[in-house]
Amino acid sequence: MSLYDIPLRTLSGDPISLADYRDQAVLVVNVASKCGLTPQYAGLERLQKEYGDRGFTVLGVPCNQFLGQEPGSAEEIQTFCSTSYGVTFPLLEKTDVNGDARHPLYVELTQVADAEGAAGDVQWNFEKFLIGRDAQITRFRPSTEPEAPEVVAAIEAVLPA
């Protein structure tokens, strides 16, 4: 199965897939509302505003696997994201990114190594995977801020022409 064929669901339950974004650059980020890294939502939204009209989107993936830091319902998550950070990028349904119930999307993404050559489990909330036009994936660990120079450079390198 191609990365683009993996079925996904939006936070509201509607079916989508990465095929909807095939000709774009997509930054997939597992997110949480009650984490010390939650302020990264602001940087993610700034990236969305900066590059959204150039064929880029952030795709937020709520996950409650890290100390229960995303306990809310779909409605609570949506409300938090929009009122606290003005999030306009799409959010998926709450998803397991590690373990036996790991979503097929993350089965694929976690095979990709980061800049230090380490692949495997998502380490924490706000781990980032940039998917380019040819399904080329670049991985950034949670402590890397969304607007870090290396993230911005990677996004700019894979934006549609």
VMD Tcl script that builds the backbone (N, CA, C; Angstrom):
set m [mol new atoms 483]
animate dup $m
set s [atomselect $m all]
$s set {name element resname resid chain x y z} {
  {N N MET 1 A 0.839 -1.185 0.000}
  {CA C MET 1 A 0.000 0.000 0.000}
  {C C MET 1 A 0.885 1.249 0.000}
  {N N SER 2 A 0.587 2.171 -0.866}
  {CA C SER 2 A 1.299 3.437 -0.950}
  {C C SER 2 A 0.910 4.331 0.225}
  {N N LEU 3 A 1.810 5.204 0.613}
  {CA C LEU 3 A 1.535 6.194 1.641}
  {C C LEU 3 A 0.258 6.974 1.309}
  {N N TYR 4 A 0.058 7.204 0.021}
  {CA C TYR 4 A -1.100 7.982 -0.422}
  {C C TYR 4 A -2.408 7.202 -0.370}
  {N N ASP 5 A -2.333 5.895 -0.227}
  {CA C ASP 5 A -3.538 5.060 -0.202}
  {C C ASP 5 A -4.043 4.754 1.198}
  {N N ILE 6 A -3.310 5.130 2.209}
  {CA C ILE 6 A -3.689 4.820 3.593}
  {C C ILE 6 A -4.919 5.645 3.963}
  {N N PRO 7 A -5.995 4.982 4.371}
  {CA C PRO 7 A -7.204 5.727 4.742}
  {C C PRO 7 A -7.007 6.485 6.055}
  {N N LEU 8 A -7.462 7.721 6.049}
  {CA C LEU 8 A -7.398 8.593 7.212}
  {C C LEU 8 A -8.790 9.152 7.461}
  {N N ARG 9 A -8.978 9.727 8.639}
  {CA C ARG 9 A -10.239 10.400 8.953}
  {C C ARG 9 A -9.922 11.745 9.604}
  {N N THR 10 A -10.706 12.729 9.212}
  {CA C THR 10 A -10.572 14.042 9.831}
  {C C THR 10 A -11.093 13.981 11.258}
  {N N LEU 11 A -10.846 15.015 12.012}
  {CA C LEU 11 A -11.317 15.088 13.385}
  {C C LEU 11 A -12.844 14.981 13.453}
  {N N SER 12 A -13.505 15.427 12.398}
  {CA C SER 12 A -14.967 15.335 12.362}
  {C C SER 12 A -15.453 13.995 11.811}
  {N N GLY 13 A -14.517 13.093 11.456}
  {CA C GLY 13 A -14.892 11.751 11.023}
  {C C GLY 13 A -14.998 11.543 9.529}
  {N N ASP 14 A -14.713 12.576 8.747}
  {CA C ASP 14 A -14.802 12.444 7.295}
  {C C ASP 14 A -13.572 11.717 6.750}
  {N N PRO 15 A -13.761 10.828 5.764}
  {CA C PRO 15 A -12.618 10.108 5.194}
  {C C PRO 15 A -11.786 11.014 4.286}
  {N N ILE 16 A -10.468 10.893 4.417}
  {CA C ILE 16 A -9.523 11.565 3.524}
  {C C ILE 16 A -8.319 10.635 3.371}
  {N N SER 17 A -7.370 11.040 2.563}
  {CA C SER 17 A -6.092 10.333 2.472}
  {C C SER 17 A -5.036 11.337 2.045}
  {N N LEU 18 A -3.798 10.924 2.117}
  {CA C LEU 18 A -2.721 11.805 1.657}
  {C C LEU 18 A -2.794 12.023 0.151}
  {N N ALA 19 A -3.540 11.179 -0.555}
  {CA C ALA 19 A -3.733 11.384 -1.992}
  {C C ALA 19 A -4.362 12.756 -2.258}
  {N N ASP 20 A -5.141 13.252 -1.290}
  {CA C ASP 20 A -5.746 14.579 -1.420}
  {C C ASP 20 A -4.684 15.674 -1.464}
  {N N TYR 21 A -3.471 15.341 -1.030}
  {CA C TYR 21 A -2.369 16.305 -0.954}
  {C C TYR 21 A -1.174 15.869 -1.800}
  {N N ARG 22 A -1.398 14.968 -2.740}
  {CA C ARG 22 A -0.306 14.331 -3.495}
  {C C ARG 22 A 0.666 15.334 -4.118}
  {N N ASP 23 A 0.194 16.425 -4.639}
  {CA C ASP 23 A 1.060 17.388 -5.316}
  {C C ASP 23 A 1.474 18.537 -4.407}
  {N N GLN 24 A 1.386 18.308 -3.104}
  {CA C GLN 24 A 1.734 19.340 -2.143}
  {C C GLN 24 A 2.817 18.841 -1.196}
  {N N ALA 25 A 3.325 19.747 -0.403}
  {CA C ALA 25 A 4.198 19.411 0.718}
  {C C ALA 25 A 3.316 19.352 1.960}
  {N N VAL 26 A 3.445 18.285 2.739}
  {CA C VAL 26 A 2.600 18.089 3.916}
  {C C VAL 26 A 3.490 17.854 5.127}
  {N N LEU 27 A 3.248 18.612 6.186}
  {CA C LEU 27 A 3.953 18.419 7.449}
  {C C LEU 27 A 3.000 17.721 8.411}
  {N N VAL 28 A 3.221 16.420 8.622}
  {CA C VAL 28 A 2.391 15.622 9.522}
  {C C VAL 28 A 2.989 15.723 10.919}
  {N N VAL 29 A 2.159 16.141 11.893}
  {CA C VAL 29 A 2.643 16.379 13.252}
  {C C VAL 29 A 1.671 15.758 14.244}
  {N N ASN 30 A 2.173 14.880 15.137}
  {CA C ASN 30 A 1.302 14.390 16.203}
  {C C ASN 30 A 1.233 15.479 17.272}
  {N N VAL 31 A 0.034 15.884 17.606}
  {CA C VAL 31 A -0.187 17.052 18.457}
  {C C VAL 31 A -0.912 16.668 19.744}
  {N N ALA 32 A -0.809 17.549 20.729}
  {CA C ALA 32 A -1.484 17.363 22.009}
  {C C ALA 32 A -1.770 18.720 22.633}
  {N N SER 33 A -2.873 18.809 23.344}
  {CA C SER 33 A -3.336 20.077 23.908}
  {C C SER 33 A -2.767 20.400 25.283}
  {N N LYS 34 A -2.242 19.396 25.984}
  {CA C LYS 34 A -1.811 19.612 27.358}
  {C C LYS 34 A -0.352 19.209 27.555}
  {N N CYS 35 A 0.482 19.637 26.633}
  {CA C CYS 35 A 1.895 19.258 26.621}
  {C C CYS 35 A 2.749 20.520 26.739}
  {N N GLY 36 A 3.938 20.377 27.268}
  {CA C GLY 36 A 4.844 21.511 27.323}
  {C C GLY 36 A 5.206 22.041 25.944}
  {N N LEU 37 A 5.039 21.205 24.913}
  {CA C LEU 37 A 5.337 21.621 23.539}
  {C C LEU 37 A 4.111 22.162 22.806}
  {N N THR 38 A 2.961 22.191 23.471}
  {CA C THR 38 A 1.726 22.657 22.834}
  {C C THR 38 A 1.866 24.036 22.187}
  {N N PRO 39 A 2.660 24.960 22.740}
  {CA C PRO 39 A 2.826 26.255 22.065}
  {C C PRO 39 A 3.382 26.136 20.638}
  {N N GLN 40 A 3.892 24.963 20.257}
  {CA C GLN 40 A 4.330 24.788 18.873}
  {C C GLN 40 A 3.166 24.935 17.884}
  {N N TYR 41 A 1.932 24.807 18.369}
  {CA C TYR 41 A 0.777 25.058 17.499}
  {C C TYR 41 A 0.900 26.425 16.826}
  {N N ALA 42 A 1.386 27.427 17.560}
  {CA C ALA 42 A 1.496 28.781 17.007}
  {C C ALA 42 A 2.440 28.787 15.806}
  {N N GLY 43 A 3.589 28.143 15.928}
  {CA C GLY 43 A 4.536 28.075 14.815}
  {C C GLY 43 A 3.983 27.278 13.644}
  {N N LEU 44 A 3.277 26.198 13.952}
  {CA C LEU 44 A 2.661 25.405 12.881}
  {C C LEU 44 A 1.647 26.240 12.111}
  {N N GLU 45 A 0.854 27.020 12.831}
  {CA C GLU 45 A -0.138 27.867 12.162}
  {C C GLU 45 A 0.539 28.961 11.333}
  {N N ARG 46 A 1.637 29.504 11.824}
  {CA C ARG 46 A 2.366 30.513 11.028}
  {C C ARG 46 A 2.910 29.888 9.740}
  {N N LEU 47 A 3.418 28.651 9.825}
  {CA C LEU 47 A 3.863 27.959 8.607}
  {C C LEU 47 A 2.695 27.778 7.644}
  {N N GLN 48 A 1.536 27.396 8.179}
  {CA C GLN 48 A 0.349 27.210 7.333}
  {C C GLN 48 A 0.001 28.509 6.617}
  {N N LYS 49 A 0.020 29.603 7.343}
  {CA C LYS 49 A -0.314 30.901 6.740}
  {C C LYS 49 A 0.746 31.340 5.730}
  {N N GLU 50 A 2.012 31.089 6.038}
  {CA C GLU 50 A 3.117 31.503 5.167}
  {C C GLU 50 A 3.144 30.723 3.857}
  {N N TYR 51 A 2.916 29.417 3.915}
  {CA C TYR 51 A 3.121 28.560 2.751}
  {C C TYR 51 A 1.848 27.900 2.215}
  {N N GLY 52 A 0.726 28.094 2.894}
  {CA C GLY 52 A -0.507 27.417 2.504}
  {C C GLY 52 A -0.942 27.680 1.072}
  {N N ASP 53 A -0.737 28.898 0.589}
  {CA C ASP 53 A -1.153 29.217 -0.780}
  {C C ASP 53 A -0.093 28.818 -1.805}
  {N N ARG 54 A 0.973 28.179 -1.339}
  {CA C ARG 54 A 2.038 27.723 -2.241}
  {C C ARG 54 A 2.095 26.192 -2.332}
  {N N GLY 55 A 1.034 25.507 -1.907}
  {CA C GLY 55 A 1.008 24.060 -2.021}
  {C C GLY 55 A 1.562 23.347 -0.808}
  {N N PHE 56 A 1.298 23.880 0.370}
  {CA C PHE 56 A 1.779 23.293 1.621}
  {C C PHE 56 A 0.622 23.210 2.593}
  {N N THR 57 A 0.613 22.171 3.418}
  {CA C THR 57 A -0.321 22.126 4.533}
  {C C THR 57 A 0.304 21.396 5.705}
  {N N VAL 58 A -0.064 21.842 6.885}
  {CA C VAL 58 A 0.206 21.099 8.110}
  {C C VAL 58 A -0.968 20.159 8.279}
  {N N LEU 59 A -0.712 18.957 8.739}
  {CA C LEU 59 A -1.761 17.985 9.045}
  {C C LEU 59 A -1.543 17.558 10.487}
  {N N GLY 60 A -2.397 18.030 11.381}
  {CA C GLY 60 A -2.258 17.721 12.801}
  {C C GLY 60 A -2.918 16.392 13.136}
  {N N VAL 61 A -2.212 15.581 13.924}
  {CA C VAL 61 A -2.694 14.252 14.291}
  {C C VAL 61 A -2.735 14.164 15.822}
  {N N PRO 62 A -3.877 14.460 16.434}
  {CA C PRO 62 A -3.964 14.359 17.890}
  {C C PRO 62 A -3.624 12.943 18.371}
  {N N CYS 63 A -2.861 12.882 19.451}
  {CA C CYS 63 A -2.429 11.600 20.001}
  {C C CYS 63 A -2.424 11.704 21.520}
  {N N ASN 64 A -2.972 10.698 22.177}
  {CA C ASN 64 A -3.064 10.687 23.637}
  {C C ASN 64 A -2.113 9.670 24.260}
  {N N GLN 65 A -1.097 9.245 23.532}
  {CA C GLN 65 A -0.213 8.190 24.017}
  {C C GLN 65 A 0.914 8.670 24.923}
  {N N PHE 66 A 1.121 9.956 25.037}
  {CA C PHE 66 A 2.234 10.464 25.820}
  {C C PHE 66 A 1.705 11.139 27.078}
  {N N LEU 67 A 1.652 10.384 28.158}
  {CA C LEU 67 A 1.162 10.837 29.466}
  {C C LEU 67 A -0.258 11.401 29.396}
  {N N GLY 68 A -1.077 10.904 28.465}
  {CA C GLY 68 A -2.477 11.327 28.380}
  {C C GLY 68 A -2.635 12.813 28.139}
  {N N GLN 69 A -1.755 13.397 27.327}
  {CA C GLN 69 A -1.769 14.844 27.138}
  {C C GLN 69 A -2.728 15.329 26.053}
  {N N GLU 70 A -3.520 14.408 25.482}
  {CA C GLU 70 A -4.582 14.794 24.550}
  {C C GLU 70 A -5.846 14.011 24.919}
  {N N PRO 71 A -6.416 14.335 26.099}
  {CA C PRO 71 A -7.544 13.547 26.595}
  {C C PRO 71 A -8.903 13.922 26.010}
  {N N GLY 72 A -9.012 15.046 25.330}
  {CA C GLY 72 A -10.303 15.583 24.926}
  {C C GLY 72 A -10.995 14.816 23.823}
  {N N SER 73 A -12.270 15.127 23.680}
  {CA C SER 73 A -13.071 14.613 22.565}
  {C C SER 73 A -12.683 15.375 21.301}
  {N N ALA 74 A -13.173 14.911 20.176}
  {CA C ALA 74 A -12.901 15.598 18.914}
  {C C ALA 74 A -13.349 17.059 18.992}
  {N N GLU 75 A -14.522 17.282 19.530}
  {CA C GLU 75 A -15.041 18.651 19.635}
  {C C GLU 75 A -14.166 19.501 20.563}
  {N N GLU 76 A -13.737 18.925 21.684}
  {CA C GLU 76 A -12.880 19.669 22.611}
  {C C GLU 76 A -11.535 20.005 21.978}
  {N N ILE 77 A -10.970 19.063 21.233}
  {CA C ILE 77 A -9.694 19.309 20.559}
  {C C ILE 77 A -9.842 20.426 19.538}
  {N N GLN 78 A -10.893 20.354 18.717}
  {CA C GLN 78 A -11.129 21.382 17.696}
  {C C GLN 78 A -11.305 22.754 18.329}
  {N N THR 79 A -12.097 22.819 19.386}
  {CA C THR 79 A -12.337 24.085 20.064}
  {C C THR 79 A -11.049 24.636 20.654}
  {N N PHE 80 A -10.278 23.788 21.322}
  {CA C PHE 80 A -9.011 24.230 21.898}
  {C C PHE 80 A -8.091 24.791 20.819}
  {N N CYS 81 A -7.927 24.054 19.736}
  {CA C CYS 81 A -6.996 24.464 18.677}
  {C C CYS 81 A -7.412 25.772 18.023}
  {N N SER 82 A -8.701 25.923 17.773}
  {CA C SER 82 A -9.149 27.136 17.084}
  {C C SER 82 A -9.167 28.340 18.019}
  {N N THR 83 A -9.584 28.159 19.269}
  {CA C THR 83 A -9.668 29.314 20.164}
  {C C THR 83 A -8.320 29.679 20.775}
  {N N SER 84 A -7.478 28.704 21.068}
  {CA C SER 84 A -6.196 28.986 21.718}
  {C C SER 84 A -5.104 29.399 20.731}
  {N N TYR 85 A -5.133 28.810 19.519}
  {CA C TYR 85 A -4.042 29.050 18.573}
  {C C TYR 85 A -4.516 29.456 17.181}
  {N N GLY 86 A -5.810 29.604 16.974}
  {CA C GLY 86 A -6.316 30.013 15.672}
  {C C GLY 86 A -5.998 29.019 14.564}
  {N N VAL 87 A -5.925 27.739 14.916}
  {CA C VAL 87 A -5.536 26.708 13.949}
  {C C VAL 87 A -6.527 26.636 12.792}
  {N N THR 88 A -5.980 26.721 11.585}
  {CA C THR 88 A -6.797 26.592 10.371}
  {C C THR 88 A -6.432 25.349 9.575}
  {N N PHE 89 A -5.312 24.707 9.909}
  {CA C PHE 89 A -4.908 23.519 9.165}
  {C C PHE 89 A -5.749 22.316 9.586}
  {N N PRO 90 A -5.835 21.294 8.731}
  {CA C PRO 90 A -6.659 20.130 9.030}
  {C C PRO 90 A -6.126 19.328 10.219}
  {N N LEU 91 A -7.061 18.799 10.985}
  {CA C LEU 91 A -6.739 17.900 12.086}
  {C C LEU 91 A -7.383 16.547 11.808}
  {N N LEU 92 A -6.646 15.491 12.083}
  {CA C LEU 92 A -7.170 14.140 11.918}
  {C C LEU 92 A -7.766 13.657 13.230}
  {N N GLU 93 A -8.441 12.505 13.164}
  {CA C GLU 93 A -8.971 11.922 14.384}
  {C C GLU 93 A -7.813 11.511 15.293}
  {N N LYS 94 A -8.111 11.370 16.582}
  {CA C LYS 94 A -7.107 10.952 17.541}
  {C C LYS 94 A -6.548 9.595 17.117}
  {N N THR 95 A -5.218 9.473 17.132}
  {CA C THR 95 A -4.535 8.344 16.509}
  {C C THR 95 A -3.404 7.834 17.390}
  {N N ASP 96 A -3.190 6.516 17.380}
  {CA C ASP 96 A -2.013 5.934 18.019}
  {C C ASP 96 A -0.849 6.004 17.040}
  {N N VAL 97 A 0.269 6.527 17.516}
  {CA C VAL 97 A 1.458 6.666 16.658}
  {C C VAL 97 A 2.522 5.619 16.983}
  {N N ASN 98 A 2.372 4.940 18.103}
  {CA C ASN 98 A 3.293 3.891 18.539}
  {C C ASN 98 A 2.495 2.677 19.016}
  {N N GLY 99 A 3.179 1.564 19.209}
  {CA C GLY 99 A 2.576 0.390 19.831}
  {C C GLY 99 A 1.812 -0.502 18.874}
  {N N ASP 100 A 1.140 -1.482 19.450}
  {CA C ASP 100 A 0.422 -2.495 18.671}
  {C C ASP 100 A -0.697 -1.910 17.821}
  {N N ALA 101 A -1.299 -0.815 18.280}
  {CA C ALA 101 A -2.401 -0.196 17.540}
  {C C ALA 101 A -1.927 0.987 16.692}
  {N N ARG 102 A -0.625 1.040 16.425}
  {CA C ARG 102 A -0.067 2.134 15.620}
  {C C ARG 102 A -0.817 2.229 14.292}
  {N N HIS 103 A -1.229 3.436 13.948}
  {CA C HIS 103 A -1.949 3.669 12.695}
  {C C HIS 103 A -1.025 3.337 11.519}
  {N N PRO 104 A -1.569 2.770 10.431}
  {CA C PRO 104 A -0.747 2.443 9.260}
  {C C PRO 104 A 0.072 3.623 8.733}
  {N N LEU 105 A -0.436 4.845 8.857}
  {CA C LEU 105 A 0.345 6.008 8.441}
  {C C LEU 105 A 1.650 6.066 9.224}
  {N N TYR 106 A 1.555 5.848 10.528}
  {CA C TYR 106 A 2.748 5.919 11.363}
  {C C TYR 106 A 3.617 4.667 11.255}
  {N N VAL 107 A 3.050 3.558 10.819}
  {CA C VAL 107 A 3.879 2.393 10.507}
  {C C VAL 107 A 4.882 2.795 9.428}
  {N N GLU 108 A 4.402 3.528 8.424}
  {CA C GLU 108 A 5.269 3.984 7.336}
  {C C GLU 108 A 6.209 5.108 7.784}
  {N N LEU 109 A 5.658 6.116 8.447}
  {CA C LEU 109 A 6.456 7.284 8.814}
  {C C LEU 109 A 7.594 6.937 9.769}
  {N N THR 110 A 7.350 6.039 10.722}
  {CA C THR 110 A 8.377 5.747 11.722}
  {C C THR 110 A 9.528 4.905 11.178}
  {N N GLN 111 A 9.420 4.460 9.940}
  {CA C GLN 111 A 10.543 3.769 9.302}
  {C C GLN 111 A 11.609 4.757 8.828}
  {N N VAL 112 A 11.239 6.027 8.760}
  {CA C VAL 112 A 12.141 7.068 8.278}
  {C C VAL 112 A 13.060 7.517 9.414}
  {N N ALA 113 A 14.329 7.648 9.109}
  {CA C ALA 113 A 15.313 8.101 10.095}
  {C C ALA 113 A 15.337 9.624 10.177}
  {N N ASP 114 A 15.703 10.120 11.340}
  {CA C ASP 114 A 15.874 11.557 11.527}
  {C C ASP 114 A 17.276 11.964 11.065}
  {N N ALA 115 A 17.668 13.195 11.316}
  {CA C ALA 115 A 18.967 13.712 10.855}
  {C C ALA 115 A 20.150 12.953 11.463}
  {N N GLU 116 A 19.943 12.349 12.622}
  {CA C GLU 116 A 21.012 11.585 13.264}
  {C C GLU 116 A 21.013 10.121 12.838}
  {N N GLY 117 A 20.077 9.745 11.975}
  {CA C GLY 117 A 20.019 8.374 11.478}
  {C C GLY 117 A 19.174 7.425 12.301}
  {N N ALA 118 A 18.388 7.954 13.251}
  {CA C ALA 118 A 17.556 7.108 14.105}
  {C C ALA 118 A 16.121 7.055 13.580}
  {N N ALA 119 A 15.640 5.851 13.341}
  {CA C ALA 119 A 14.245 5.631 12.964}
  {C C ALA 119 A 13.523 5.060 14.188}
  {N N GLY 120 A 12.312 4.567 13.990}
  {CA C GLY 120 A 11.591 3.921 15.082}
  {C C GLY 120 A 10.529 4.806 15.683}
  {N N ASP 121 A 10.115 4.427 16.876}
  {CA C ASP 121 A 8.979 5.061 17.542}
  {C C ASP 121 A 9.058 6.582 17.570}
  {N N VAL 122 A 7.874 7.181 17.541}
  {CA C VAL 122 A 7.739 8.614 17.782}
  {C C VAL 122 A 8.159 8.836 19.238}
  {N N GLN 123 A 9.004 9.830 19.475}
  {CA C GLN 123 A 9.548 10.047 20.815}
  {C C GLN 123 A 8.586 10.762 21.756}
  {N N TRP 124 A 7.807 11.704 21.205}
  {CA C TRP 124 A 6.939 12.529 22.053}
  {C C TRP 124 A 5.984 13.293 21.151}
  {N N ASN 125 A 5.123 14.090 21.768}
  {CA C ASN 125 A 4.219 14.956 21.016}
  {C C ASN 125 A 5.019 15.922 20.144}
  {N N PHE 126 A 4.456 16.291 19.020}
  {CA C PHE 126 A 4.995 17.286 18.103}
  {C C PHE 126 A 6.228 16.798 17.327}
  {N N GLU 127 A 6.296 15.486 17.088}
  {CA C GLU 127 A 7.284 14.978 16.143}
  {C C GLU 127 A 6.751 15.294 14.744}
  {N N LYS 128 A 7.641 15.690 13.844}
  {CA C LYS 128 A 7.225 16.210 12.548}
  {C C LYS 128 A 7.789 15.361 11.409}
  {N N PHE 129 A 6.933 15.103 10.413}
  {CA C PHE 129 A 7.329 14.366 9.212}
  {C C PHE 129 A 6.906 15.198 8.010}
  {N N LEU 130 A 7.874 15.678 7.252}
  {CA C LEU 130 A 7.588 16.450 6.049}
  {C C LEU 130 A 7.557 15.499 4.864}
  {N N ILE 131 A 6.418 15.457 4.189}
  {CA C ILE 131 A 6.243 14.597 3.021}
  {C C ILE 131 A 6.251 15.479 1.787}
  {N N GLY 132 A 7.231 15.236 0.909}
  {CA C GLY 132 A 7.354 16.006 -0.328}
  {C C GLY 132 A 6.529 15.397 -1.447}
  {N N ARG 133 A 6.611 16.012 -2.601}
  {CA C ARG 133 A 5.787 15.614 -3.750}
  {C C ARG 133 A 5.978 14.164 -4.171}
  {N N ASP 134 A 7.142 13.609 -4.035}
  {CA C ASP 134 A 7.384 12.231 -4.455}
  {C C ASP 134 A 7.405 11.291 -3.265}
  {N N ALA 135 A 6.655 11.630 -2.226}
  {CA C ALA 135 A 6.580 10.856 -0.990}
  {C C ALA 135 A 7.934 10.750 -0.300}
  {N N GLN 136 A 8.827 11.681 -0.609}
  {CA C GLN 136 A 10.100 11.775 0.112}
  {C C GLN 136 A 9.793 12.355 1.487}
  {N N ILE 137 A 10.313 11.711 2.541}
  {CA C ILE 137 A 9.976 12.090 3.909}
  {C C ILE 137 A 11.224 12.566 4.649}
  {N N THR 138 A 11.075 13.687 5.348}
  {CA C THR 138 A 12.119 14.206 6.218}
  {C C THR 138 A 11.527 14.271 7.625}
  {N N ARG 139 A 12.280 13.764 8.596}
  {CA C ARG 139 A 11.782 13.649 9.968}
  {C C ARG 139 A 12.477 14.636 10.889}
  {N N PHE 140 A 11.670 15.289 11.727}
  {CA C PHE 140 A 12.178 16.230 12.720}
  {C C PHE 140 A 11.629 15.828 14.083}
  {N N ARG 141 A 12.487 15.745 15.058}
  {CA C ARG 141 A 12.094 15.329 16.407}
  {C C ARG 141 A 11.300 16.425 17.118}
  {N N PRO 142 A 10.595 16.071 18.202}
  {CA C PRO 142 A 9.690 17.015 18.865}
  {C C PRO 142 A 10.326 18.330 19.304}
  {N N SER 143 A 11.573 18.294 19.736}
  {CA C SER 143 A 12.195 19.528 20.227}
  {C C SER 143 A 12.531 20.512 19.118}
  {N N THR 144 A 12.470 20.081 17.874}
  {CA C THR 144 A 12.719 20.990 16.756}
  {C C THR 144 A 11.488 21.867 16.551}
  {N N GLU 145 A 11.673 23.145 16.711}
  {CA C GLU 145 A 10.555 24.084 16.556}
  {C C GLU 145 A 10.063 24.087 15.110}
  {N N PRO 146 A 8.768 24.290 14.903}
  {CA C PRO 146 A 8.228 24.291 13.542}
  {C C PRO 146 A 8.909 25.282 12.602}
  {N N GLU 147 A 9.327 26.431 13.126}
  {CA C GLU 147 A 9.938 27.453 12.283}
  {C C GLU 147 A 11.466 27.448 12.348}
  {N N ALA 148 A 12.037 26.341 12.831}
  {CA C ALA 148 A 13.499 26.221 12.855}
  {C C ALA 148 A 14.027 26.316 11.423}
  {N N PRO 149 A 15.216 26.873 11.244}
  {CA C PRO 149 A 15.756 27.044 9.890}
  {C C PRO 149 A 15.772 25.753 9.073}
  {N N GLU 150 A 16.091 24.629 9.709}
  {CA C GLU 150 A 16.148 23.373 8.959}
  {C C GLU 150 A 14.774 22.907 8.495}
  {N N VAL 151 A 13.730 23.210 9.270}
  {CA C VAL 151 A 12.373 22.847 8.859}
  {C C VAL 151 A 11.929 23.747 7.709}
  {N N VAL 152 A 12.137 25.049 7.863}
  {CA C VAL 152 A 11.751 25.998 6.813}
  {C C VAL 152 A 12.483 25.684 5.508}
  {N N ALA 153 A 13.769 25.396 5.592}
  {CA C ALA 153 A 14.546 25.074 4.385}
  {C C ALA 153 A 14.011 23.808 3.720}
  {N N ALA 154 A 13.673 22.814 4.531}
  {CA C ALA 154 A 13.142 21.564 3.977}
  {C C ALA 154 A 11.788 21.801 3.307}
  {N N ILE 155 A 10.938 22.617 3.918}
  {CA C ILE 155 A 9.632 22.927 3.319}
  {C C ILE 155 A 9.839 23.645 1.986}
  {N N GLU 156 A 10.672 24.669 2.007}
  {CA C GLU 156 A 10.891 25.442 0.779}
  {C C GLU 156 A 11.463 24.574 -0.337}
  {N N ALA 157 A 12.251 23.572 0.009}
  {CA C ALA 157 A 12.871 22.689 -0.985}
  {C C ALA 157 A 11.856 21.765 -1.664}
  {N N VAL 158 A 10.727 21.499 -1.003}
  {CA C VAL 158 A 9.763 20.552 -1.571}
  {C C VAL 158 A 8.439 21.189 -1.985}
  {N N LEU 159 A 8.364 22.506 -1.899}
  {CA C LEU 159 A 7.138 23.176 -2.347}
  {C C LEU 159 A 6.959 22.956 -3.845}
  {N N PRO 160 A 5.710 22.832 -4.291}
  {CA C PRO 160 A 5.478 22.705 -5.731}
  {C C PRO 160 A 6.037 23.900 -6.485}
  {N N ALA 161 A 6.453 23.677 -7.692}
  {CA C ALA 161 A 7.043 24.753 -8.502}
  {C C ALA 161 A 6.009 25.799 -8.867}
}
mol reanalyze $m
mol bondsrecalc $m
mol representation Tube
mol addrep $m
